[in-house]
Amino acid sequence: MEKFCLSLQTGMDCLLAFADQHPQAVEWYFALVRFVFPLLALLILIRAIRGLLRVPHAAECWGQLALPGGGSLPIFHWENILGRASSADVRLDLPTVSRQHAALIRNDRGEWLVTDLGSKGGTLVNGLPVTGPTALRMGDALSIGGVELLFLPLSREEEEALAARRRSEAPLPMWPSLLWLTLFQILAALQLVLRQEEPSVLCPLTFGALSVVMWLYYLVLRGAGARGFEMETIAFFLSTLSLAITGSSAPGAMVKQLAAVVLGVLLMVALGIWMRDGDRIQKLRWLMAALAIGLLSVTLVIGKTKFGAANWIILGPLSFQPSELAKIFYIFAGAAGLERLFRKRNLGLFMVMTGVCLLCLALMSDFGTACIFFATFLVIAYLRSGDFATLSLICGGASFAGVLVLNFKPYILRRFASWGHAWEAASTTGYQQTRAMSAAASGGLVGVGAGNGWLCRIPAADTDLVFGMLCEEWGLLIAVLAVLSIITLALFAARACRVSRSAFPTIAACAAGSLLVVQTGLNVFGAVDLLPLTGVTFPFLSNGGSAMMASWGLLAFLKATDTREGASFAIRKSKKSQGKEVSGHEKA
């Protein structure tokens, strides 16, 4: 390794000597590569984005309930509410049927169970009352409020045909995009080396290591039969931009940022494999809730203040934000917080957990993260209850609590006071926003080049103001593509929600996608003064180890909804010998 570093240093010295002798050629190179980067970004992302948006989301029918007078009611999910309510998965609009009458659930062994949800008319299986989870087999008679239904799940042959259809939905191969991304990384490292005042061998080493990690991840998983690497391609592209931005603003932190990417990838894989077991998900939901509250509580007690919020824990040379990792635990606990479908007691406990988390964040003065948690709560609560009235009351209560916070935290009110008037307070509360907008405007469509901007000298340029720095050095085209990449991930989750099989991956993916979009919106609009500057990071892009790890961890929830064969860690491959697909989150 030492010899390799010496050889690399020798090569850098020769390159720098050539640059000193031929400055005109170097300037021509810089002028040309500014237009090459947006083209490479398009080649990298267009295939990944198109691959995600073309994923078929046709509903999968897992059986039917035959009606006595002919006809049938299809079963499209592994967890179904049977009832009169318009939100019921299988609707029976009859006066003898309760709004939420019974739950029909497919467990992790492929068996179907029916549970009465406290209905007035009762539920019977083959004439016997249902007093607890009761097995349903092909041809069993199911009585819902006096309505006789015949249960007809898929046969083994039909499930084999369904698995074969899923295998035929082949994702686009991502190796061409990864090749373009490798070229992007090489050119970015070269430009930074030529632009840095004191070039270090760490710059090409970290970019080279990121490329090696990316290809190792792809080749190892591809060798194991995995497919569908669109999300990871987007994440590696944004991580490459993050490394480049870190190289411009804080070259000494590039190794730390690379380590965060590696740890984030490992966290994503481990979390995805962990989610295969539905029973384990339910058993660990209380631990996840305790971890989310515990991390925030510990930070509240021993946290240090940076950039106006006491949300940092500093241990010697290391500093991290526990609230970033708390996002993963919060979504996990919120999405898995039901012992059985639509049990209101558990929704109430989730509301209590949310209240404790928001209180901790308010006491830390971390207003931006509190907004992200609350938006995520609204998504999870709606998907679990569908009750607009309750959510409206919650929003009203949150607004009142926000007014109280502004009274007790006047400095936050001052931030709001400069919102929309940043240029009038360009030397005080609008200092960062005005500099970010000026830098973004100076970058134009293609940017001034990596390492050639001035915004990096402004505090928090590579975190809260990273969108301005991205526009300045890399141009508006790449900045817009970065935002579109995050939006694509959220759209994938929203489309998968309509035809999902199970509750946990659906709720978790929609919550993670919404969190990423809200966080991106707060960062981007805050930097350009369309929203108050709340001090949140741009997912995958901002400099920060804990934020990078959290972004990769959230990606595991999104991948859990990808039902294409071999595309998700959270879904085991179908076993042809058994004639059915085995999945870990069949019972959420």
C-alpha positions in Angstrom: 0.0 0.0 0.0 2.9 2.3 0.8 4.5 1.7 -2.6 1.1 2.4 -4.3 0.7 5.7 -2.5 4.3 6.7 -3.4 3.6 5.8 -7.0 0.4 7.8 -6.9 2.2 10.8 -5.4 4.8 10.6 -8.1 2.1 10.6 -10.8 0.4 13.6 -9.1 3.7 15.5 -9.0 4.2 14.8 -12.8 0.6 15.9 -13.5 1.1 19.1 -11.5 4.4 19.8 -13.2 2.7 19.5 -16.6 -0.1 21.8 -15.4 2.5 24.4 -14.4 4.3 24.2 -17.7 1.1 24.2 -19.9 -1.5 26.4 -18.1 -3.3 27.1 -21.3 -3.9 23.4 -21.9 -5.2 23.0 -18.4 -7.7 25.8 -18.8 -8.9 24.3 -22.1 -9.4 21.0 -20.2 -11.4 22.8 -17.4 -13.6 24.5 -20.0 -14.3 21.3 -21.8 -15.0 19.1 -18.8 -17.6 21.5 -17.4 -19.8 20.5 -20.4 -18.8 16.8 -20.1 -20.0 16.4 -16.5 -23.7 17.2 -17.2 -23.7 14.8 -20.1 -22.2 12.1 -18.0 -24.8 12.8 -15.3 -27.6 12.3 -17.8 -26.1 9.1 -19.0 -25.8 7.8 -15.4 -29.2 8.8 -14.2 -31.5 8.5 -17.2 -31.1 4.7 -17.2 -31.6 4.4 -13.4 -34.6 6.8 -13.4 -36.2 5.1 -16.4 -35.7 1.7 -14.8 -37.5 2.7 -11.6 -40.4 4.4 -13.3 -40.9 1.5 -15.7 -41.2 -1.0 -12.9 -44.7 -2.6 -13.4 -47.0 -2.1 -10.5 -49.9 -4.1 -11.7 -51.9 -5.6 -8.8 -51.1 -9.2 -7.9 -54.2 -11.2 -7.2 -53.7 -13.7 -4.4 -57.1 -15.3 -4.4 -60.8 -14.5 -4.2 -63.9 -14.7 -2.1 -66.7 -16.2 -4.1 -70.2 -14.6 -3.6 -73.3 -16.8 -3.2 -75.1 -15.3 -6.2 -72.2 -15.5 -8.5 -69.2 -13.3 -9.0 -66.2 -12.9 -6.6 -64.2 -10.4 -4.7 -60.4 -10.4 -5.5 -57.8 -10.4 -2.8 -54.9 -8.1 -3.8 -52.9 -8.0 -0.5 -51.5 -10.2 2.2 -53.2 -8.1 4.8 -56.8 -7.2 4.1 -59.6 -5.4 6.0 -63.0 -6.9 5.2 -65.8 -4.4 5.9 -68.3 -1.8 4.8 -66.0 1.2 5.0 -64.9 2.7 1.7 -61.3 2.2 2.8 -61.7 -1.5 3.3 -59.5 -3.7 1.1 -62.4 -6.1 0.5 -65.6 -4.1 0.6 -69.1 -5.5 1.5 -71.5 -2.6 1.4 -74.3 -4.2 3.5 -75.9 -3.0 6.7 -75.1 -6.3 8.6 -71.4 -5.8 7.9 -69.3 -3.6 10.2 -67.1 -0.8 8.8 -64.0 -2.8 9.8 -65.4 -6.3 10.3 -62.5 -8.7 10.0 -58.9 -9.0 8.9 -57.7 -11.6 6.4 -53.9 -12.1 6.7 -51.4 -14.3 5.0 -48.7 -15.3 7.5 -45.0 -16.0 6.9 -45.7 -19.7 6.1 -48.1 -18.9 3.3 -51.1 -19.7 5.4 -54.3 -17.5 5.5 -55.8 -16.5 8.8 -59.0 -14.6 9.6 -59.5 -12.5 12.7 -62.7 -10.8 13.8 -62.2 -7.1 14.6 -65.0 -6.7 17.2 -67.8 -6.7 14.7 -71.5 -6.7 15.7 -72.6 -9.3 13.2 -69.8 -11.7 14.0 -67.5 -13.8 11.8 -67.8 -17.6 11.1 -65.6 -20.2 9.4 -67.5 -23.3 8.4 -70.2 -22.4 10.8 -67.9 -21.9 13.8 -67.5 -18.5 15.5 -64.1 -16.8 15.0 -62.7 -15.9 18.5 -59.1 -15.5 17.5 -56.8 -15.9 14.5 -58.5 -18.8 12.6 -56.9 -20.7 9.7 -58.7 -20.5 6.3 -58.1 -23.2 3.7 -59.2 -23.6 0.1 -63.0 -24.1 -0.1 -63.8 -23.0 3.5 -67.0 -21.1 4.0 -66.5 -17.6 5.5 -69.5 -15.8 6.9 -69.1 -12.0 7.3 -72.1 -10.5 9.1 -74.3 -13.2 7.6 -72.9 -12.9 4.1 -71.7 -16.4 3.0 -68.4 -16.3 1.1 -66.3 -19.1 -0.4 -62.5 -18.8 0.2 -60.5 -19.6 -2.9 -56.7 -18.8 -2.6 -54.2 -19.3 -5.4 -53.4 -22.9 -6.2 -49.7 -24.0 -6.2 -49.7 -23.8 -10.0 -51.1 -20.3 -10.0 -48.5 -19.1 -7.5 -45.8 -20.7 -9.7 -47.2 -18.8 -12.7 -47.2 -15.6 -10.7 -43.6 -16.1 -9.6 -42.6 -16.8 -13.2 -44.3 -13.5 -14.3 -42.3 -11.7 -11.7 -39.1 -13.2 -12.8 -39.8 -12.1 -16.4 -40.0 -8.4 -15.3 -36.2 -8.1 -15.7 -34.7 -4.8 -14.5 -32.5 -2.8 -16.8 -28.8 -3.7 -16.4 -27.0 -1.0 -14.6 -23.4 -1.7 -15.5 -23.4 0.9 -18.4 -24.4 3.6 -15.8 -21.8 2.4 -13.4 -19.1 2.6 -16.2 -20.2 6.2 -16.9 -20.1 6.9 -13.1 -16.6 5.6 -12.9 -15.5 8.0 -15.6 -17.3 10.8 -13.7 -15.4 9.9 -10.6 -12.0 9.9 -12.4 -12.6 13.3 -14.0 -13.9 14.8 -10.7 -10.8 13.6 -8.8 -8.5 15.0 -11.6 -10.2 18.3 -11.5 -10.0 18.6 -7.7 -6.3 17.7 -7.8 -5.6 20.4 -10.3 -7.7 23.0 -8.4 -6.7 22.4 -4.8 -4.1 24.8 -3.4 -2.3 22.0 -1.6 -3.1 18.8 -3.6 -3.1 15.6 -1.5 -3.0 12.0 -2.5 -6.1 11.5 -0.3 -8.3 13.0 -3.0 -7.6 10.4 -5.8 -7.4 7.7 -3.2 -10.9 8.4 -1.8 -12.5 8.6 -5.2 -10.7 5.4 -6.3 -11.9 3.6 -3.1 -15.5 4.8 -3.7 -15.3 3.3 -7.2 -13.9 0.0 -5.8 -16.7 -0.1 -3.2 -19.3 0.6 -5.8 -18.1 -2.2 -8.2 -17.5 -4.7 -5.4 -21.1 -4.1 -4.2 -22.5 -4.6 -7.7 -20.4 -7.6 -8.6 -20.8 -9.5 -5.3 -24.6 -9.1 -5.3 -24.9 -9.7 -9.0 -22.9 -12.9 -8.5 -25.4 -13.9 -5.8 -28.3 -13.5 -8.3 -29.4 -10.0 -7.3 -30.9 -7.7 -9.9 -32.3 -4.2 -9.9 -29.6 -1.7 -8.9 -31.3 1.5 -10.0 -31.6 2.9 -6.5 -28.0 2.1 -5.6 -26.8 3.8 -8.8 -28.6 7.0 -7.8 -27.2 6.8 -4.3 -23.7 6.2 -5.5 -24.0 9.2 -7.9 -25.1 11.5 -5.2 -22.4 10.1 -2.9 -19.8 10.9 -5.6 -21.1 14.5 -5.7 -20.9 14.6 -1.9 -17.3 13.5 -2.0 -16.5 16.1 -4.6 -18.2 18.9 -2.5 -16.3 17.7 0.6 -13.1 17.8 -1.4 -13.8 21.5 -2.2 -14.8 22.6 1.2 -13.0 20.3 3.6 -10.4 18.0 1.9 -9.4 16.6 5.2 -12.9 15.1 5.8 -13.0 13.1 2.5 -11.8 9.9 4.2 -14.5 10.3 6.9 -17.1 10.8 4.2 -16.0 7.8 2.3 -16.1 5.7 5.5 -19.7 6.9 6.1 -20.7 5.7 2.6 -19.2 2.3 3.3 -20.9 2.0 6.6 -24.2 3.2 5.1 -24.0 0.5 2.4 -23.4 -2.1 5.0 -26.3 -0.7 7.1 -28.7 -0.8 4.1 -27.8 -4.5 3.3 -28.0 -5.6 7.0 -31.4 -3.8 7.5 -32.8 -5.2 4.3 -31.8 -8.8 5.3 -33.1 -8.2 8.8 -36.6 -7.3 7.4 -37.0 -10.7 5.8 -38.5 -12.1 9.0 -42.0 -10.6 9.7 -42.1 -12.0 13.3 -38.7 -10.5 14.0 -40.0 -7.1 12.8 -42.9 -7.2 15.2 -40.8 -8.4 18.1 -38.2 -5.6 17.6 -40.7 -2.7 17.2 -40.5 -1.8 20.9 -36.7 -1.9 20.8 -36.7 0.4 17.8 -39.0 2.8 19.5 -36.8 2.8 22.6 -33.7 3.4 20.5 -35.3 6.4 18.7 -36.4 8.0 22.0 -33.2 7.0 23.7 -30.9 8.5 21.1 -32.8 11.8 21.3 -32.9 11.8 25.1 -29.2 11.1 25.4 -28.5 13.9 23.0 -30.7 16.2 25.0 -28.7 15.5 28.1 -25.1 15.5 26.8 -25.5 17.1 23.3 -23.3 20.0 22.3 -24.5 23.0 20.4 -23.4 23.6 16.8 -25.1 26.0 14.3 -27.7 26.9 16.9 -28.9 23.4 17.8 -27.8 21.2 20.7 -28.1 18.0 18.6 -24.4 16.9 18.4 -22.5 14.4 20.5 -18.8 15.0 20.4 -16.4 12.2 21.5 -12.8 13.4 21.0 -12.2 14.0 17.3 -15.5 12.3 16.4 -18.8 14.1 16.2 -22.2 12.8 15.0 -25.9 13.6 15.1 -27.9 10.8 16.8 -31.1 12.4 15.4 -30.1 11.2 11.9 -30.0 7.5 12.9 -33.1 8.1 15.0 -35.0 8.6 11.7 -34.4 5.0 10.8 -35.6 3.6 14.2 -38.6 5.9 14.2 -39.8 4.7 10.8 -39.2 1.1 11.7 -41.2 1.4 14.9 -44.0 3.4 13.3 -44.5 1.1 10.3 -44.3 -2.1 12.5 -46.3 -0.7 15.4 -49.4 -2.8 15.0 -50.0 -6.2 16.6 -52.9 -6.6 14.3 -54.2 -4.4 11.5 -55.9 -1.1 12.5 -55.7 -1.5 16.3 -56.2 2.1 17.5 -54.4 1.5 20.8 -51.1 1.0 18.9 -51.7 4.1 16.8 -52.1 6.0 20.1 -48.8 4.6 21.3 -47.2 5.7 18.1 -48.6 9.2 18.7 -47.1 9.2 22.2 -43.7 8.2 20.8 -43.9 10.9 18.2 -44.7 13.5 20.8 -41.7 12.5 23.0 -39.4 12.7 19.9 -40.7 16.1 18.9 -40.4 17.4 22.5 -36.7 16.3 22.6 -36.0 18.0 19.3 -37.8 21.2 20.3 -35.7 21.3 23.5 -32.6 20.9 21.4 -33.7 23.8 19.2 -33.5 21.4 16.2 -36.6 22.9 14.4 -35.7 21.5 11.0 -35.5 17.9 12.1 -38.7 18.3 14.1 -40.5 19.3 10.9 -39.1 16.3 9.2 -40.3 14.0 12.0 -43.7 15.5 12.0 -44.2 15.2 8.2 -43.1 11.6 8.5 -45.6 11.0 11.3 -48.4 12.4 9.2 -47.6 10.0 6.3 -47.4 6.9 8.7 -50.5 8.0 10.6 -52.6 8.4 7.4 -51.5 5.1 5.9 -52.4 3.4 9.2 -55.7 5.1 9.8 -56.9 7.0 6.8 -58.6 9.4 9.1 -58.4 13.0 7.8 -60.3 14.4 10.7 -57.9 13.1 13.3 -54.9 14.3 11.3 -56.5 17.7 11.0 -56.8 18.0 14.7 -53.2 16.8 15.1 -52.0 19.5 12.7 -53.9 22.1 14.6 -52.3 21.0 17.9 -48.9 21.0 16.2 -49.5 24.6 15.0 -50.3 25.7 18.5 -47.2 23.9 19.8 -45.2 25.7 17.2 -46.4 29.0 18.3 -45.4 28.2 21.9 -41.9 27.1 20.7 -41.5 30.5 18.9 -42.4 32.3 22.1 -39.8 30.3 24.2 -37.2 30.2 21.4 -37.1 33.8 20.0 -34.0 33.2 17.9 -36.2 30.8 15.7 -38.7 33.6 15.3 -35.9 35.8 14.0 -35.1 33.3 11.3 -38.7 33.4 10.3 -38.6 37.2 10.3 -35.9 37.2 7.6 -37.7 34.6 5.5 -38.5 36.1 2.1 -36.5 39.2 3.0 -33.0 37.8 3.0 -31.6 40.6 0.8 -32.9 43.2 3.3 -30.8 41.5 6.0 -27.9 40.4 3.9 -25.4 41.1 6.6 -27.3 39.6 9.5 -30.0 36.9 9.4 -30.0 36.6 5.6 -26.2 36.3 5.3 -26.1 32.7 4.4 -29.1 32.7 2.0 -27.9 35.7 0.0 -24.5 34.2 -0.4 -26.0 30.8 -1.5 -28.2 32.5 -4.1 -25.3 34.6 -5.4 -23.1 31.6 -5.7 -25.9 29.5 -7.4 -26.5 32.3 -9.9 -22.8 32.6 -10.7 -22.6 28.9 -11.6 -25.0 29.0 -14.5 -26.0 25.8 -16.3 -22.7 24.0 -16.1 -21.0 25.5 -13.1 -17.6 27.1 -12.6 -15.9 23.7 -11.9 -15.2 21.6 -8.8 -12.9 23.4 -6.4 -13.2 26.7 -8.2 -16.1 28.2 -6.2 -16.1 30.7 -3.4 -19.2 29.6 -1.4 -17.1 26.9 0.3 -15.6 29.6 2.5 -19.1 30.4 4.0 -20.1 28.5 7.2 -22.2 25.4 6.5 -21.7 25.7 2.8 -21.3 21.9 2.4 -24.3 21.1 4.7 -27.2 23.5 5.0 -26.2 25.5 1.8 -25.0 22.5 -0.2 -27.6 23.2 -3.0 -26.0 26.6 -3.6 -22.5 25.1 -3.6 -23.7 22.4 -6.0 -25.2 24.9 -8.4 -22.1 27.1 -8.2 -19.4 24.4 -8.9 -21.4 21.8 -10.8 -24.1 23.9 -12.4 -27.9 24.1 -12.4 -28.3 21.0 -14.7 -26.6 18.6 -12.3 -28.3 20.3 -9.3 -31.7 19.7 -10.9 -30.8 16.1 -11.7 -29.9 15.6 -8.0 -33.3 16.8 -6.9 -35.1 14.7 -9.6 -33.2 11.6 -8.3 -34.7 12.1 -4.8 -38.1 12.7 -6.3 -37.8 9.5 -8.4 -37.2 7.4 -5.2 -40.3 8.9 -3.6 -42.4 8.3 -6.7 -41.3 4.7 -6.8 -42.5 4.2 -3.2 -45.8 6.0 -4.0 -46.5 3.8 -7.0 -45.6 0.7 -5.1 -48.0 1.7 -2.3 -51.1 1.2 -4.5 -50.4 -2.5 -5.2 -48.3 -3.5 -2.2 -48.6 -6.9 -0.7 -47.9 -6.1 3.0 -48.4 -3.2 5.3 -44.9 -2.8 6.9 -42.8 -2.4 3.7 -45.4 -0.1 2.2 -45.7 2.2 5.2 -41.9 2.2 5.7 -41.1 3.0 2.1 -43.7 5.8 1.8 -42.4 7.2 5.1 -38.8 7.0 4.0 -39.6 8.5 0.5 -41.6 11.3 2.1 -38.8 12.0 4.6 -36.2 12.3 1.8 -38.4 14.6 -0.2 -39.3 16.9 2.7 -35.7 17.0 3.8 -34.6 17.9 0.3 -37.2 20.5 0.0 -36.3 22.2 3.3 -32.6 22.2 2.3 -33.1 23.5 -1.2 -35.8 26.0 -0.6 -34.2 27.2 2.6 -30.9 27.9 0.8 -32.7 30.1 -1.8 -35.0 31.8 0.8 -38.3 30.2 -0.4 -38.5 28.6 3.1 -36.9 29.5 6.4 -33.3 28.1 6.7 -33.9 25.3 9.1 -30.4 23.7 9.1 -31.2 20.3 7.6 -29.0 18.4 5.1 -29.5 17.3 1.5 -29.8 13.4 1.6 -26.7 11.7 0.3 -25.2 15.0 -0.8 -24.3 17.1 2.3 -21.0 16.6 4.1 -21.7 14.6 7.3 -21.1 11.0 8.3 -24.3 10.4 10.3 -26.4 12.0 7.6 -24.8 9.9 4.9 -25.4 6.7 6.9 -29.0 7.6 7.6 -29.6 8.2 3.9 -28.3 4.8 2.9 -30.2 3.2 5.7 -33.5 4.7 4.5 -32.8 3.3 1.1 -33.4 -0.2 2.6 -37.0 0.6 3.2 -37.5 1.7 -0.4 -35.9 -1.4 -1.8 -38.2 -3.5 0.4 -41.1 -2.6 -1.9 -39.4 -3.7 -5.0 -41.1 -7.0 -5.8 -39.1 -7.9 -8.9 -37.3 -11.2 -8.6 -34.0 -10.7 -6.8 -34.3 -6.9 -6.6 -34.8 -6.6 -2.8 -32.9 -7.9 0.2 -36.1 -8.1 2.2 -37.8 -10.6 -0.2 -36.3 -14.1 -0.5 -36.2 -15.6 -3.9 -39.1 -17.8 -4.9 -38.4 -21.5 -4.5 -39.5 -23.4 -7.6 -39.5 -26.7 -5.8 -42.0 -25.4 -3.3 -44.0 -23.7 -5.9 -44.5 -20.5 -4.0 -42.6 -17.3 -3.1 -41.4 -17.0 0.5 -41.1 -13.5 1.9 -40.0 -12.1 5.1 -42.6 -9.4 5.5 -45.7 -11.4 4.7 -47.0 -10.7 8.2 -46.5 -7.1 9.2 
